[in-house]
Amino acid sequence: MFCWPYLKRNLIFRVIFILLISLVIVYNLNFLSNINQFLNLSQKHLISCYFEEKQDNSLLELNPEEVTKNSIFFVETSCNHKNGINLSLRQGCAIESAAKLNPNLNIFVLFVAPSYINNDSDIINRFKMYKNVNLRHINFVKYSYNTPLQDFVTSNTISTSQWPVSHASDLLRFLTLWKFGGTYLDLDVVLMKSLEGLSNFASIESNTSVASLVLNFDVDKIGRAVANTSINDFASNYCSNNWGYNGPGVITRTLEKICNTNLITDMNKQKCKGFTVFGTEAFCPISWTDWQLYFNTNTSDEVMVKLKESIGIHVWNKHSKHTVINIGSKQPYGLVAQKYCPINFSLAKYVF
């Protein structure tokens, strides 16, 4: 026999409980949405300089006519240049290694911040020793005009990113190679071999991802195909809340199409229509999970042997930037820097 008062009371409790749970869920969804909006808003100041007017003493604007075939490009997308162009020793090392090993290629370091040459900077002044190093400004919006990324840039979609500085760097590497061809290098890549004679290549960083830290697109048929597919993928599939989706993700998806395979390890030159996908040994001999090995003196000898076949090394600045190199130590990164960017390395007194 049912007890109606009991059932009624139980039913009321259940309804109230469900309503409370629903309210909690709705509140949490709104809270997460507000947090996400806050994060996006809080990052916009990091790229505020992109939309500032260029000053009379600002860096020279990049002139397309000065870009020669197979030039090497670096892109600096931070706004940390209010008191003149400012580069760290490690960024200077990356640029110097490229200039030193490729004397017949032009090196362009592109800055989005409309700043000026800081004559008090030893790092900047030392670049004068390399005639092939060119520091240039690019206007973030105008640089995109008459390209597949014009609508994306002019809509200011980049401001929705949780990592706008990184995602702007992703955008500009693909845009630059689409415009000119040549090689893009991250500012934490130290070259150990010349890139002269190499074209149309990328490098694997893991079994599931092609890296975007080094890219070369020639202006030939396959180079244009990779450049076009990459830039259109960026525009169509941009994701503001995924750090790697717009960099490694773009070139990985592009080469999956070009090479007609979803297996990174199957991306050989024949399948990829003449485009080379180097193995990890070329630029990522040490994976990001083991980045500490570049700073470990105990395993230095083994690491240095492993680097012998590498074209360059990516030192995973996102993880390693606060780890010091002591001058005079056997830390592998320091040994590589001492050999391939000796001028910048010599500027370090105690730590690099």
C-alpha positions, 0 to 999 in steps of 0.5 A: 500500500502506497503512502501518498504524503510520503511519495508527494514529499519525496517527489518534491525533494527530487524536483528541488534537487534536480532544479538545484543541480540544473542551476549549478550546471548553468552557473558553472557554464556561465562562469567558464564562459566569463573566465574564457572571455576574461582570459581573451580580454586579458591577452589583447594588450600583448598585441596592442602594438600591432595597431600602433602608428609607425614612428619616424625613427622606426625600423625600415619597412620590409620592401618585397623587392629586397627579398631574394630567392630562398631568404631565411626569415625570423619573426618576432611578434612580441610588443616588448620593444618600447625602448628600442628593438630588444632581443635576448642572447638566445634569440641573437644566437639563433639569428647569428647561427643562420647568418654565419652558416649561410653567408650567401642567403639574406636573413630577415628578422621581421618585427611587428612592433613599430620600434626603432634600432636600439644603439645601446644594445650589444646584441643588435650592434653585433649584427652589423658584423654580418652583412646578410642580416636585415632587421625590418618592420612589417605592418600586421594589417597591411602585410596581409592585404591581397592575400588569403589571410586578409579577411582573417587579419582585418577582422581582428580574429587574432585578438580572440586567441588565448595565445595571440603572440604565438598565434600571430607568429604562426600566421606570419610564418605561413603568410611570409612563405606564401608571399616570398618562399624561402625558409622560416626558423623559430628564434630558438633554433640554432643551426649547425649546418648550412641550408644552402641547396635545401628546399621544400622541407619540414621536419617531424617533431613526433610520431604524430606531428610535423613541426612548424619551427622550421619550414621551407617552401620553394616557389616551384609547383610543390612549394606553391601547393604546400604554401597555398594549402597551409595558408588556406588551412590556417584561415579555415581552421583557426582555433583560438583556444588550442596552442599548437593547432595553428602551427604544427597542426597546420603543416601536419594537416597540409602534408597529410593532404599533399602526401595522401597519408595520415601516418607521419612516418610514411611521409617520404619524398616520393609520397609527398611529390618531392617535398622532404619531411626530415626525421626528428634527428634533423631539427628535433633530436631531443624531444620536448619531453626531454628538453632538460638534456640540453642543459644537463652536464651529466649526459652531455657526451651522449647528447653531443654524439646524438646531435652530430647528424643534426642540421640544427637544434630546437631548444624548446624555449617555451619550456627552457627559457628560464633554465640558465647555461653557465659559461664554461660548463659542458651543457650541450646547448652552451657547447652548440652556442659557443661554436655556432653563435660565438659573437653572441655567446661571448657577450654572456658574462656568467650565464647564457 
